[in-house]
Amino acid sequence: MDVLRIRGGKKLNGTVQVSGAKNACLPILAATLLTDEPCIVRNVPLLSDSTAMRKILEHQGAVVEDLGGNAWKICAKNIIPATPYELVRKMRASICVMGALTGRLKTAEIPYPGGCVIGQRPIDLHIKGLKKLGCEITQDAGVIRIDGSAMRGAYIFLGGRNGSTVTGTSNILMAAVLTPGTTQIDCAACEPEIQDLCEMLIKMGAKIKGVGSPKLTVTGVKKLHGCEHSVIPDRIEAGTFLLCGAITGGDITVHGAVREHLGAFLDKLNEAKVPFEVIDETSIRVRGDLMKTFVPVDIVTFPHPGFPTDLQAQFSALMAITPGISLITERIYPNRFMHVPELGRMGASISIEGATAIVKGGTKLSGAPVMASDLRASAALVLAGLVADGETWVQRVYHLDRGYEGFEKKLARLGADIVRLDDSQMPRYDD
Ligand code: EPZ
């Protein structure tokens, strides 16, 4: 199994191009099932999650051709409604195909996705939305069976106890675009990734109003046609690299950092007195080298445009070395703190009170062998390793490979002393 060995203390400098957004790409790939005509999706991030979604599309009967240069051509001429548990189990985001299969075939059989370390990950809102559209839904032996033969447009309030649902919104959108009548989705997710999906669906001939707002109105059409679409840059990767510049005191220009996608995050970076400059609408330069002082901040995660839960763990790493008390509260996944005990192994002083991490920042971090547990926690451990004294060995790097394309290569190009090794090369630490 792969590990990352990081020798901390290097300032990172230079420019980096973020890849396509994983959380836009996955529903966009699922959307190619909505038409029997070929679609070309560009800026596909080369991630294990992209590969997992490709396997699912091919299982359904789509032909996926890699055109090179991060472009895929997908043709879903004849497809089947059932998705295998083996594939859904590996990546819960495959739930995104449920809406597309229901929209195209008016039937679907999807294994109930499990949870993951960051939380329960329920899909009750997805089911509620499909039922409102007139679907008959049964569940047995862990499989959700959907009969959408009588689907009609409807008004759907899609908000849940923690606000809007991102993949729930994409599923209901993809079911509604081919459903006769008008569908109103209230409390829809406004994430840039949902806006990107809407843009692609509109290119395919879908009729969607209110893109980017919490009220989406879909007028069903009979058929959708193929299209070409380029996935937006990954705002979470962009934010992660901006934090790399801050935490190492480096000067990094991040291409693909779109200011309007990162409003709440940049506001907190500003509050933390991290100097940065918005160069143009898709590039931001962080000047960790000009930092005079670090200022602790309080963060509460919220659905977009609030502070993104997917950048919470990474920000915690910066706050761990920031003198003072920072409070980081998770309103989306209240136990998304798997990075905390591992940062503790490196000397961070963070305690958890319910859904809030109390960070007593300012300690000097020291390298240690640490265990990645989920995608964003892994990124937080890498960030800490970049600034820690000595060697940090991040294990279970497959978590990182789900959402960061060539992460260690991009970091090495910025001057980090980071290398991917086999875990057999790890020094043996006597526990
Ligand atoms: C998407 O997950 C992202 N994944 C997650 O990114 C991200 O953390 C999350 O949105 C929140 O922004 C993809 O887009 C593939 P939700 P999703 O449905 O859609 C509750 C990463 O690191 N809820 O928006 O599964 C849920 O428990 C990943 O890239 C219900 O109660 O999240 C949570 O508290 C991790 N019932 C909140 O809503 C439902 O039916 C938001 O969940 C659905 C969700």
Residues whose N, C-alpha, C, O or C-beta is under 5 A from the ligand:
A	BS01	EPZ	N23 A93 R121 P122 I123 D124 L125 H126 G160 R161 N162 G163 S164 T165 V166 T167 G168 T309 D310 I332 Y333 L375 R376
